[in-house]
């Protein structure tokens, strides 16, 4: 199987790294903001959702499935396989 390189922005890379470090555990939007963004970001902005959406589309294209799940009320979870 040929592997396809992902072209990610700095924020997408930060989100992916943090989700992978916490694989299997829900990570809240607030936690992502705390670890990926600097203190100037507004926690009520859509920035996290926009970057997660883009990351999920790129992952689906490269992997054939979306490894990021949204657990309502808990956060985002990086799963280890399809």
Secondary structure, 3 states (H helix, E strand, C coil): CCCCCCCCCHHHHHHHHHHHHCCCCCECHHHHHHHHCCCCCCCCCCHHHHHHHHHHHHHHHHHCCCCEEEECCCEEEECCCC
